[in-house]
Amino acid sequence: MAEEPVSEGFRAIGCGILLSSFAAVFINVGLSGKTRPGKRYPNLLFPIHIANIKMAKHGSDSGVYDAHGRFVPSKFEEIFHKYARINSEALTADELDEFLKGNQEPKDYGGWIGGLSEWKILYYLAKDKTGLLKKDTIKAVYDGSLFEKMAAETTKKKHK
């Protein structure tokens, strides 16, 4: 999928106008300044410079991406070894909450909000019919394929 405004991306994966609008503001305001280093004044359009996205890594995260933006397979597997109790290949809502609490760094309020919002929205959008957020779904977030797949499914549903 080509780079597009956040609200259009959320709409493409089947989100409503309210969530899409909120996400667009929250994500762009939160990431724009971090991905525009050396810029003295904020850009009121709040662009996100994808080439610098690794600079937007927040604290209290899973560690699945390192400080250079590289995927760390052992950290990904650790999520499931530590928190997936009911199904070793998925997380329940309660297990996700435990995972988020386990990643919280002291007084890292911005990181807490970033992690909580990312993971709760992912759970809301991508859990299966039994309430499980499956390992392959989460992996698809990290490799970038989930949202393209969701957009294709949304388009397919619209054309039925």
Salt bridges, closest charged atoms under 4 A:
ASP61 OD2 - LYS57 NZ 2.71
ASP66 OD2 - ARG70 NE 2.89
GLU77 OE1 - LYS135 NZ 2.62
GLU78 OE2 - LYS75 NZ 3.73
GLU78 OE2 - LYS82 NZ 3.92
GLU89 OE2 - LYS135 NZ 3.92
ASP97 OD1 - LYS120 NZ 2.44
GLU98 OE2 - ARG85 NH2 2.22
GLU118 OE2 - HIS58 NE2 2.97
ASP128 OD2 - LYS134 NZ 3.58
